[in-house]
Amino acid sequence: MKLKSNMKTITILAIDTSCDDTSVAVTQNNRVLANIVSSQIDVHKEWGGIVPQLARREHEKMIDGCIAVALKRSGVKEMKNVHAIAVTYGPGLAPALEVGVRKAKELAQEFSLPLIAVNHMEGHTLSALLKNRTGKSYSGITKPQFPCIALVVSGGHTEIVWAEKIGEYKLLGQTLDDAAGEAFDKVSRMLDLGYPGGPIISKLAEGGDKHKYPLPRPMKDKPNFDFSFSGLKTACLYNTNTLKKELGAKKFAKIIPDYCASFQEAVVDVLVSKTMRAAAQHKPKMILLGGGVSANSALRKRLRTEAKKLNMPTYFPAPKFSTDNAAMIGLAAYYKFQRGEMLVQPQMLDRDPSITIETPTKI
Amino acid sequence: MQRVKLTKYNQKKVIAEAITVLKEGGLVIYPTETCYGIGADSTNQEAIDKLLTYKTKRQDKPISVAVTDAKMAAKYVHINKTAKNIYDNFLPGPITVVSKSKHKFARGVESSQGTQGIRIPDHSFVLNLVRAFKKPITATSANASYKKTPYTINDIFSNLSTKQKKMVGLIIDAGRLPKRKPSTIVDTTLDTVHILREGGLDLPYPKLFIAHALEDTEQFVEQLYEKLGTRLGKKTVVFLLQGDLGAGKTYFTKYLAKKLGVKDVVVSPTFTICCEYKGRIGRKPITLQHIDTYRLYAPSEIDALQPKEIFRAPNVVVIEWANKVSEYIEPYLRSAVVIKIRIAAPDEQTRHFEYEIEK
């Protein structure tokens, strides 16, 4: 099947296996028809499979089921109605990425479809631009304006990205050690709250006093746009140990909401102040948020308030597109398709676990 | 100043002469298994003051002393389990063992922390001399401070002033000594052997490196790099890290990556479990594999990371929370050089790296 870049409606089957979740989406241009994430649906019921776990084996067990469910739920039904295959080829966990890449190559060959290799970080960067099936924007964005700044915060990444336009990115800053989401997880563990830490801490923080325990803001005052959350983590470790000793287990349990709020405040403060400084300096037309931590309501609220002061519109992805998902991969692939960036030798595609948003587009 | 040539036949006579000088609070230059040392009665304040003047610019550096055996040492210092182990297995030999002192020495011998370095030289003449003198004699090298390590009498004298030369009561000349590194100095006052100075002898014990600040980690990496030598770039080199949250496992890896010429920013691999970086050893390109088992549900999941690829020579592999997967990676470690590192954090700044290089 020959395809032209000027086709009006492009249906893409997108696959993301960059980390824990197996995700498959069917998108039509910038609209999401279906977005399946293995940990969020009962594939077992709809197709048959097992509880998702970490790496390759688990993705292998999940992927066919996810594809089948995505096709069914999207209404596209059969592969013959799909125009292109898109897949995340990095960054991520090598053996996990491999499963998606191999499956995408198989599908492309079997159904003679063009294959588009997508950078997972581009997916997160653009995730606020997704629309639903009827064309309604999840983030309320009407017309995306470039250049823009994207703050991408997740368990594995914390980056400020400069997007000159769709497809042209520069890294303004990033974490030099732990990602913000990782700090949430680890502090949650110190407080014996469970995993994943982000939603738990955010929930507990709602009833807490964020000024009660002043915690360090590593690198906040450095003029660059890099982050460091390892120092905050270590400070929390010593701080909580001291508090536990001083207060005893019972009283300590009572201060947990205050502690969560104070910790969250430290993270949000650094993230937002660096982003705003980058915005003030580079003057983008809008600010996008992406990645799992973008579901955090304190972060959203503060970013919106601060951006308003600069008169800059901010857009957040729907929570289901904050965490890893294939819909954002389908979206990035759609723009690549329009630019004609399909792989010339699709069967040569290999995963590349250590690419960054600045890695040149794979064609 | 007297000078005698030590031969096979005149030992007794030389010892008698030396003891006369030592008893009068004088200084004796004598041969050891490492280099020429200078002896003074370690309990005689006048003798020690003279020695300190002779050595010049000592500041607070303590002076080690030579004894005949562990029994004699025990009269002057507290020998704990860690120290006993070394006395039993490695002495006499080129090691200075630092223990808590019983404060029987003249001022200036002990360290300012009240510890004392003890030597039992692997040299029959010295042992006989100390045995006959019945007290420890100082065992510092015979050169003035910051001058060349002396292997001949000429090495010493070419760097001494006339005044210094006059201070020496007796020189026992045993000719040119074989060039051996100075003694390894080990602090045994903690539970783990802590190497204060690297010397000729490498102790097969877990050792300790103390970092007083994050940046000191770089020195630790430098030391390991030097010790691994040519094994790096040839064999698979695996660092197994153990240590609590916030101990500095990722920062250790950051400094290691810097040493390996990695250009990318090394970040915590907790989320992605395994990160791959391109680096080099000399001119040889290598891959640094940075693994974190923190998030693994079951240790067997390490199998899914393609361990054969990860442990391919000459990769450098760092595994955080290594104990969790030790059983599963064991087959891949058989032909690798393994460095076990346990990181402890006694306070927010200080880090203790207890390490052991296997093979």
Interface residues (C-beta under 8 A of the other chain):
Chain A: C19 Q53 L54 A55 R56 R57 P91 G92 L93 A94 P95 S154 G155 G156 Q174 T175 L176 D177 D178 A179 G181 E182 D185 K186 R189 M190 S230 K233 T234 A235 L237 Y238 P353 S354
Chain B: D244 L245 G246 T250 Y251 K254 D264 V265 V267 S268 T270 F271 T272 I273 C274 C275 E276 Y277 R295 L296 Y297 E301 A304 L305 Q306 E348
